[in-house]
Amino acid sequence: MLKIQSLTKKDISAVAKIANQCFRGYGSFSGAKKWLSCNFGAYPRMQYFLAKEKDEILGYILWLEKGGFRKEAVWELEQIAIKETARGRGVATFLIEQSLKKILSYLKERGSKLKTIEVTTGTENQAQRLYQKTLNARPEAVIKDFFRGDEVIMIARL
């Protein structure tokens, strides 16, 4: 059974291994670990959540608040990564849905509400369908030659 939890400092190395396997931009495990540690220290603006089965981390998601701590908050699904051995099992859907509930709860506690979610991904990335299904995100713009190619900005208006 899958469970969700917030990232803890002791989880950073395990999550860095997943990040380094899934994204080329880090350059190395140590680069991924440094990036994760930096982001972890930016809580509550940046919030990581893990999908775990028993004690194994199957994937993670990073949410990022944009533009200040507003009453009508704008958040970005900054990154999601699933271990190769756990793909195709609904882990990404679980992570998005369950972590979004935690973000909504956090916002409610501070007296805010979620206005908009942004997701940026490669124009060829099949995950666009996942973001449409789970968040009702729709393509808004394409940025040419951004990271490894063209990127689409998707927006979910709540």
JOQUIUR-V141935 format. One record per backbone hydrogen bond with DSSP energy under -0.5 kcal/mol. NH is the residue of the N-H (numbers start at 1). CO is the residue of the C=O. E is the energy in kcal/mol with one decimal. If there is no record, write none. Layout:
BEGIN
nh=NH co=CO e=E
nh=NH co=CO e=E
END
This chain:
BEGIN
nh=3 co=52 e=-2.3
nh=5 co=50 e=-1.7
nh=7 co=48 e=-1.5
nh=11 co=8 e=-1.5
nh=12 co=8 e=-0.5
nh=12 co=9 e=-1.2
nh=15 co=11 e=-2.4
nh=16 co=12 e=-2.6
nh=17 co=13 e=-1.6
nh=18 co=14 e=-1.3
nh=19 co=15 e=-2.8
nh=20 co=16 e=-2.7
nh=21 co=17 e=-1.6
nh=22 co=18 e=-2.0
nh=23 co=19 e=-2.4
nh=26 co=23 e=-0.6
nh=27 co=24 e=-1.1
nh=32 co=28 e=-2.1
nh=33 co=29 e=-2.7
nh=34 co=30 e=-2.3
nh=35 co=31 e=-2.1
nh=36 co=32 e=-2.7
nh=37 co=33 e=-2.5
nh=38 co=34 e=-2.2
nh=39 co=35 e=-2.4
nh=40 co=36 e=-3.0
nh=41 co=37 e=-1.7
nh=42 co=39 e=-1.8
nh=43 co=40 e=-1.0
nh=45 co=42 e=-1.1
nh=46 co=42 e=-1.2
nh=47 co=63 e=-2.7
nh=49 co=61 e=-2.2
nh=50 co=5 e=-3.5
nh=51 co=59 e=-2.5
nh=52 co=3 e=-2.9
nh=52 co=50 e=-0.6
nh=53 co=56 e=-2.3
nh=54 co=1 e=-0.7
nh=56 co=53 e=-2.2
nh=58 co=51 e=-3.1
nh=58 co=56 e=-0.6
nh=59 co=51 e=-1.1
nh=60 co=81 e=-2.3
nh=61 co=49 e=-2.2
nh=62 co=79 e=-3.0
nh=63 co=47 e=-2.7
nh=64 co=76 e=-2.3
nh=65 co=45 e=-2.7
nh=66 co=74 e=-3.1
nh=70 co=68 e=-1.6
nh=73 co=71 e=-0.7
nh=73 co=113 e=-2.8
nh=74 co=66 e=-0.6
nh=75 co=116 e=-2.4
nh=76 co=64 e=-2.9
nh=77 co=118 e=-2.5
nh=78 co=62 e=-1.6
nh=78 co=76 e=-1.5
nh=79 co=62 e=-1.5
nh=81 co=60 e=-2.3
nh=83 co=58 e=-3.2
nh=86 co=83 e=-1.7
nh=87 co=83 e=-0.6
nh=87 co=84 e=-1.0
nh=89 co=86 e=-0.9
nh=94 co=90 e=-2.5
nh=95 co=91 e=-2.8
nh=96 co=92 e=-2.6
nh=97 co=93 e=-2.7
nh=98 co=94 e=-2.8
nh=99 co=95 e=-2.3
nh=100 co=96 e=-2.0
nh=101 co=97 e=-1.4
nh=102 co=98 e=-1.4
nh=103 co=99 e=-2.3
nh=104 co=100 e=-2.8
nh=105 co=101 e=-2.1
nh=106 co=102 e=-2.4
nh=107 co=103 e=-2.6
nh=108 co=104 e=-2.4
nh=109 co=105 e=-2.4
nh=110 co=106 e=-1.4
nh=111 co=107 e=-0.5
nh=111 co=108 e=-1.2
nh=112 co=107 e=-3.2
nh=113 co=71 e=-2.8
nh=115 co=73 e=-3.1
nh=116 co=73 e=-1.5
nh=117 co=156 e=-2.4
nh=118 co=75 e=-2.3
nh=119 co=154 e=-2.6
nh=120 co=77 e=-0.5
nh=121 co=152 e=-2.1
nh=123 co=150 e=-2.2
nh=125 co=122 e=-1.6
nh=128 co=125 e=-1.6
nh=129 co=126 e=-1.4
nh=130 co=126 e=-0.6
nh=131 co=127 e=-2.3
nh=132 co=128 e=-2.2
nh=133 co=129 e=-2.5
nh=134 co=130 e=-2.9
nh=135 co=131 e=-1.7
nh=136 co=132 e=-1.0
nh=137 co=131 e=-1.8
nh=138 co=155 e=-2.5
nh=140 co=153 e=-3.3
nh=141 co=153 e=-1.3
nh=143 co=151 e=-3.2
nh=144 co=142 e=-0.6
nh=146 co=143 e=-0.6
nh=146 co=149 e=-2.6
nh=147 co=149 e=-0.6
nh=151 co=143 e=-2.6
nh=152 co=121 e=-3.5
nh=153 co=141 e=-3.1
nh=154 co=119 e=-3.8
nh=154 co=152 e=-0.6
nh=155 co=138 e=-2.7
nh=156 co=117 e=-2.8
nh=157 co=155 e=-0.5
nh=158 co=115 e=-2.6
nh=158 co=156 e=-0.5
END
